[in-house]
Amino acid sequence: MSTQVELTDPVELSVGGIWGHMTRRTIHLAMGGFPFLFFYLHDSAEAQKIVSAIVIFAIIAETIRLKLGVAVFGQRHYESKQVSALAWGALAIGITFLTLPNNPEFVFPLIISLSFGDPFLGELRRKNLDSKNVFAIGSIFIAIIWAISWHFLSTPLWLAPLMGLICVGSEWPRLRWIDDNATMLLIPLAVILLIMPWL
């Protein structure tokens, strides 16, 4: 018998039902375009200023939203009382850009692993796949993202299988106080920073 990883349907939890869920997924996928904007539309100094301003705005907007106790279209109902996945994602992406402003070979696969990997894992769970299959398929999927980055950006190829496992493992914990949009990006980022002297 398959073990269901997620006991509640994200569609039922989303403000707006299926349309809210699809909006949430669309925003998640769109985040994969942020590295293109960061590296190709602005010089590094200007890009970092813009990112810093966006992060500050996101923190202020999230603070106001929490004070009002509301969850907007596409968010999950319980996010009316806790920091939203969107805010965690914005913070994590901002930290990634500010930490590695001159390293597209790492920033691209890190952010795209979050942008595409998290929804991919979520949809696998909606299919009621058991946890081992979700972990294995998700790890392969993210390893492919890193292999594509090796092809286009010369990211070390040996990182592909390693980061596949780390990114999926970072998404696995279900913590109330921090969303997987943060852990799935910040934990792999920390690993990259630790091993960068040897790359």
Secondary structure, 3 states (H helix, E strand, C coil): CCCCCCCCCHHHHECCHHHHHHHHHHHHHHHHHHHHHHHHCCCHHHHHHHHHHHHHHHHHHHHHHHHHCCCCCCCEHHHHHCCCHHHHHHHHHHHHHHHCCCCHHHHHHHHHHHHHHHHHHHHHHHCCCCHHHHHHHHHHHHHHHHHHHHHHHCCCCCHHHHHHHHHHHHHCCCCCCCCHHHHHHHHHHHHHHHHHHHC
